[in-house]
Amino acid sequence: MSASSEQFLALRVAEIGKGEFTGEISERTVGQLPAGELLVDVHYSSLNYKDALSAQGNRAVTREYPHTPGIDAAGTVLADASGRFQAGDPVIVCGYDLGMNTDGGLAQRIRVPTAWACRCPAGLSLRQAMVYGTAGFTAALCIEKLQRMAAAPGDGDVAVTGASGGVGSFSIALLHHLGFTVAALTGKLEHTEMLVRLGARQVIDRDTLQEVVNKPLAKPRWAHAIDSVGGDYLFSVLKSIRYGGSVAACGLAASAALSGNVFPFILRNVNLLGVDSVELPLAQKQRVWERLAGEWKLPQLESMVEEISLAQTPEYLTRIYNGHAVGRYLVSLRG
Ligand code: NDP
């Protein structure tokens, strides 16, 4: 059998009617993968909100179907035509076009440009890399951005929105690990115990943010914030940040809209910081992975994830899309 006719399993999302999409596990061959120098035997992937959008047929994420979602993957190199990696090297691929318009990590094989791959650092297994996945990686970027604005543990509570989600739960755990105190804002108060276990000092019903939606400014409550929800939530958080604080904004789980006023910026000296994990230069990605494998490595990583099989991904992606997900889902591609 030639290398290109080797078969593997992948999630394939197809449009079955106008605007109606469905995902199923299909057999594919390596020859059907997009061109690229690096062929990877994927051991683990994870589920992210963007995968849920892709699986629902969101054309802003994925233009052409059938398609394999999966914006991150960790595995071992099978072949690298660029010569940068040797067969067997452990690598992490996250972001760039993986899982968007390039077949993604919810498959036993990916083929991508070598320039998209980080070496999986010593101190981090492939499994642990995908326990963090894009969500944990993005949470780390948000914290680094806050730190660049001199945020420090003694400043006071850091608010985290979308607290029970992937980025939210890792933001809580990493902030706590680094000595910050955290106020978790969630729509799922029934998961308060889990959020406290992750490190939240306080768990707050996210609806309380609605109370300040129409006010020009709100009572200053939090030193800083990490927001993965967007829309009115982001604006209400900005209005509630203390003088000189910073908000790292990375997501749009509620809305991509940004409306409001400039009072937090011009009266309270508040900083709104953008965070992108996708197009970040590779050298910076590598540095963040090294950090997550080293001084920022969470002791409770294993307990932060639910492992699922490739066959379960369609059901769980729907759950994420509907906002019913809790924490992180690790996908094992190992059989
Ligand atoms: P999840 O689906 O895991 O978590 C999102 C959380 O947001 C939910 O668990 C829920 O938390 C809250 N939420 C969901 N829907 C709503 C809603 N309608 N109104 C208010 N809150 C809501 O997603 P991720 O954590 O993986 O991603 C979060 C966001 O960050 C997404 O928009 C994603 O695209 C973005 N992202 C951006 C990255 C970047 O590079 N900038 C990288 C990774 C993610 P709760 O119930 O606790 O309030």
Residues whose N, C-alpha, C, O or C-beta is under 5 A from the ligand:
A	BS01	NDP	N48 Y49 K50 T134 A135 T138 G162 A163 S164 G165 G166 V167 G168 L185 T186 G187 K188 R206 S228 V229 C250 G251 L252 A253 A254 V275 D276 S277 V278 I320 G323 A325 G327
